[in-house]
């Protein structure tokens, strides 16, 4: 399993993560990591398949996603 971390403090809400990995990210007025609780703007979840999470992290222009 891999951990996906999203930092909303860095996020510029471009939405590329939602396009690449809609099973993990959603745009509900701001980009959020699905099924995650944010604390101080940062959330994480565990995923079994990290392929799309890595693609979203690689595409993020401000490095707001870590896998």
N, C-alpha and C positions, 0 to 999 in steps of 0.2 A: 504494500500500500504506500501511497505517496501523500504528502500533505500539500495542499494548495493554500497559499496565503494571499489575501487581497488587502492592499493598503489604500483606503479611500482618501487618505491625506495626500497621497501622490496622484491619485486618479484625476484625469482631466475629462472624463466622461465622453470619450470619443466613440465608445461602443464597439470597438473592434473585437473585444473579448466576447461580447454577446453574439456577434456574427460568427466567430470561429467556434465558440464553445457554449451554445445556448443551453446545454444540459447543466452547466455549472454557473453561468452568469445570467443576470436579467437586468433590464432597465425599467425601473419603476419610479422614474423621476430622478434617480441616481443609480449608478451601476452598483449592483450588489452580488455577492457570492450567495447562491441559493442555499437554503437550509443552514445558514451560518449566523451566529450572533456576533455583532461587532462590539468591540471594546476599544475606546480611544481611536476609532476609525479603522481598526484592523480586525480581520476575521480569518478563520482557517477551517478547512474541512479535510477529511481523509477521503481519497478516491482510490479505487482499485486500478483503473486504467488511466494513466496520466498523459496519454497521447494528446488529447485536445487541450488539456491544461497547459502542457508545455508549448503547444502552438500558440495559445493565447498569450502566454508569458513572453514568448519570443517576439510576438507582434506588438506588444504593448509599448507605445512610444516613450512612456515615462517610467517604465520598470516597476509598475504598481502591483505586479503579480509575480509570485515566486512559487516554484514547485520543488 
